[in-house]
Amino acid sequence: MIRTQEFQAKFKSLFEHEKNRLLFSGRASNEQFAVQSDDLMDEVDFTSFEIENQMRMRLATREALYLKKIEEALARIQAGTFGQCDECEEDIELRRLEARPTTTLCVACKEAAERNEKLHIDGHSHKSLGRTIKFA
């Protein structure tokens, strides 16, 4: 697939829009973390606040990781490598890029990586793979 300027511009616009949205939502959510001591009247209020605060922190972490992926994708656009698989260096299918714009692997390489990951959970290969386990 030939990566045209229109192709690059489409994804660059998408990434810049998402980046701005995330940066704006991050500023808005920071204000939500502020709490007055008077607002925490009892233990139930405090517990509820803590649970909400943890959820906001998880969301903020997830958004920060997504923002990093967006910035990396913008850098790949700038370098002229956006849409190219990091492993095999072939073009990533347009449908995959439209579904997961920040992806860096084609379907085949992603599937291979997932298979390899399953084989090496916690850095160890499963000893029973490919063999029948007999129970006494």
N, C-alpha and C positions, 0 to 999 in steps of 0.2 A: 504494500500500500504506500502510495506517495504521500508524504506529510506536507501539505500545502500551507501557505501563510494563513489561509482561511481556517484550516484545521488548528493551527497554533493559536490564532486569535480567539477562536471559540473557547478553547480550554483555558487560555490565559484570562479571558473575561470571567469565566466561571470561577476560577481560582481566586481572582481578585475580589469578586463579589462575596465569596464564602469567607475569605480572609477578613474583609471589612465587617461582615456580619458577626464573625466570632470575636473580633476585637471589640466591637460595640457591645455585644452581649456580655463579654467579660467585664467591662466597666460597670455595666448595670448590675451584674451579680455581685460584684465586690461591695456595693452599697448594701446588699441584702445580708452580708455577713455581720454588719454592725448590729449590736444589740445593747440595749440599756439594761443595767442591773435591775431596775424596777420592773422590767418586762418579765423577769424570771421569778415570779412570785412564789412558786413552790417546786417541789421535786418533780412533779409531773410536767410542768412547764419546761423545766430545765432539761429533762430527758427528751421531751419532744423537740426542743431546740437542738440538742446534740444530734439526734437522728437526722433532722433536716440539714444541719450543718455538714454532717458526714456525706449525705447525698449530694449536696452542692459541691463539696470538695471532689467527690468522684466525677461529677459532671465537668467540673473545671479541669481536672486532670485529663479526662477524655478529650475535651475541647483543645487543650494545649497540645496533646499528641496529634490531633487532627490538623491543627494549625501548623505544626512542624512538617507534617506530610505535605500540606499545601505549599509551604515555602520551598520544600525540596522539589516539588513538581514545577513550581515557577522557575527554579534554578535550572531544571532539566529543559524547560522550554527555552530559556535564555541560551543554554549550551547547545540546543538543537538535538537533544537526545530524548525528548519527551515522546512517549509512545513506543520506545524501544525496550525490549526485555533486558533486564540486568544480567540474566544468566546466559541466554542463547544469542542475544543481540538481534533477534528477529523482531519485526513489527508486532506489537500487541494488537489483537483484533479490536476494531473500532467499537463493536458491541460491548466488549469487556471494559474498554476505557469509558464508555458512556455509563456503564453500570457502576464501575469503581474507578473514578478519574485519577485517584492518587496511586493506583497500582503500579508496581514496577516489574511485575512478572507476567508473562503470557500464561494462558490456561495450562498448557502442558508443563511448564516449569513450576507453576504454583502447585499443581497436583503432585508432581515429583517431590517437591519440598514438603508437602503435607504427608506423603507416604513415608518419607525419610524421618520426619518428625515423629510419626507414630512408632516407627521402628526403634527410635532412640529416645524414648521418654526418659527423662532424668539422666540422659547420657548413657543409658544401658540398653543393649538390644535384648529383646525378649528371647529367652532360651528355647521356648517351645515353638517358635515360628516355623511353619513348614513341617512340623513333626506331629504325630499323633501322641496324645498323652494317654497313657493307660493307668487306670485306677485299680488298685488291688482289692 
